[in-house]
Amino acid sequence: MFRTKEEFKAAFIERLETLFGEHLDDATLTDKYAALSTLIREIINKRWYKSNMQYRVSKDKQVYYFSMEFLLGRLLGSNLFNLGLTDLCREGLAELGIDLAELEAVEADAGLGNGGLGRLAACFLDSMASLQLPGHGNGIRYRHGMFEQKIVDGYQMELPDNWLRDGYVWEMRKASRAVTVKFGGTVRMEERAGRLVAIHENYEPVLAVPYDIPVVGANRNTVNTLRLWSAETNHFDFSSFSKGDFLKAVEQKYSMEATSQILYPDDNYPEGKVLRLKQQYFFVSAGLQSIVRRYKRTHGGTPADLAKIHEKIAIHINDTHPALAVPELMRILLDEEGLGWAEAWNATCKTISYTNHTILPEALEKWPVELVGRLLPRMYTLIREINERFCAALWEQYPGDWDKIRDMAIISEGYVHMAHLAVVGSHSVNGVAEVHSNILKQEVMANFHKFYPHRFNNKTNGVTHRRWLAKANPALADLISETIGQGWLDHPTELANLHRYGTDAAFQASVKAVKQANKERLAQYIKAKMNITVDTQSIFDVHVKRIHAYKRQTLNALHILDLYNRLKADPSLDIEPRTFIFAGKSAAGYYLAKRIIKFINTLAQVINNDPDIGGRIKVVFMENYSVSLAELIIPAADVSEQISTASREASGTGNMKFMMNGAVTIGTLDGANIEIHDEVGDDNIVIFGLTADEVLNYYKYGGYNVLDVYNSNPRLKQAVDQLINGFFPVSADEFDSIHHSLMRTNDEYFVLKDFAGYAAAQEKVGNLYRDQSRWQTMSINNIAFSGRFASDRTISEYAIGIWQIKPVVIREF
Ligand code: 26V
């Protein structure tokens, strides 16, 4: 370990020599990245070992966060930050003529997630370690993460992500800890010593090999573990091989290893593929096997010991994707550890807790019974047993009410309903923002809430302020610390002390200067990547997130089109110049979302090249949105677009990241926007549109007719017509699907209904921006009241309210 800059420089130079036999002058960026990251890894490893030792001896309860996605982004910068080594390394490297930021950029993003749900899991890992909580991740080591998006002629193209190409310095393969996961085959019940036991035969064994990634906590010594499982096989079909059927032998090996090859890129957009179900069981079974194995070593392996597993272990499932944890933990306790049903069920429910992340009906997971029975025969018999017992309990409570029982059953109409399995098999069910949790209780899961009233609760999401403020926006972080001290880094609610400076002219000027520099940095990137010049004096109005109908990128785009129409009609129109920035990926098979991307790009092409506009408005669609790109874009935003149809966005987390960086939200009363509004008050946010209650009422009772709105708003009518009247230089039917989704299916997401409110809100934004002092006050107040949205707050609520775990102090060394 180096303590001073001089020691660091010496260690770094030596590392280049020992790793590559290379002198500093000859080393490439990649070599320098390897030298620095391996040095840091060694520091981490020592703390990792200590943490593991401490967890073993302290025997405290630990939590495992099961998630199909962990959208980590890059780790060098966040590890340096959490170790408190950023300044020392940056300065040391600078003296060697090396730019730390350039080294950080060498690292590939670990894009093992789609969007909000996966990034939330990554923020939670950071907060658990930083709060000294013994909490670990369990997931899949996808060979290919989220696809790389290219925009070609305005269309999204998907290229495979290859994040492991140059190796991954932060992972440690643990071949000796591999476990076997069994697929297919048959199950029969046999009586042995007076007990019915399940015998699973003729299955396909897949070897699950763990790769552990250290999760470094801020400042103190905690290093937790993210365990990602890779499917491998040591089975090779020698009989086919020796018969000369080489292909068959190799094919079987590949099919077994396929399980962890790809991340499904369908955020909130279902694709019920067999391989996805296989992935779900793969990481759930492997994770539980390794957790139980460790539990037995530490706490004893008798059935009586295992019946108390919930006293030492909490398992949290991130959405329903890991809901097979319920039957799999039952399987282990019943079949492998010899517990009886009642004890096993008691322990299982008390161990598992579940978070719901979406109420979009099409995203609620269900698997065909036939598929579950064929791929996971033992899981299927257990799910049936759980379902029968649950339905019997329902019958007790609601005798004769078949409709209700059918509605709540785990298995019905030929499907296994994963959310029902998760609710029945856990002790806590939470939503991710107040409004979302209330909709769960009152609408989507109302029957379950009546049956299990104490099981439901809310945990409003948060984001790690270390990555999203301190690291992504170092100049703002320094300014904050100079102004209110450094306490906010450990206690983010102390950001509220900035409120006093909201009207302080000097502080306003400093905040503005930081924003300006961030805008220049983003503008340079846009120029270099896309050869578009944007006006850094204009409002940077930013809409970045997955492309989805309910997120309403279309509403934003139609408003831009309307603004353009008005500027064309009246060149003297006095508007505040604006740069509209979009980014986001569409699911590969989501036709409408892909056309929305093309629409935005076409709009950009028309507007950016129209001399009449003279650059007063510009549209930019940045390709390949990712964690790293978000870190560049968000600190440069003036305006944060959070305009989902009310009730559809469970929480949103981008909204929180923008707020922390001083952007002003234009948004609907949806998800966590409502709580942001509560924190900052009416004066510091621009709200428009239908409320969640209004939307839900329309869905239930009807009463909305898109034609009424269309016919009564000529500006809106013009913009909607332009989609299909040949206005755009594309083939005549290019935007038919967008037009259809608005006009032919009665505008499911209320784009037209909210248009006038949105246009008025946008006008208000423009006017507010003109009063720069007023705007800076708003910006500062957003930063000041963002402390509640730090994931440290969220995680302490989970720790106290759901997991019942306490911090474990890792001794100083
Ligand atoms: C769902 C599905 C369902 C079918 C198969 C493919 C697939 C892949 C991913 C998902 C996840 C959808 C849920 C999700 O990402 N929800 C988002 O969670 C964020 C964190 O809580 C929240 O902020 C967003 O509002 C919510 O949309």
Residues whose N, C-alpha, C, O or C-beta is under 5 A from the ligand:
A	BS01	26V	G116 L117 L120 D266 D267 N268 Y269 P270 E271 H357 T358 A363 V432 E649 A650 S651 G652 T653
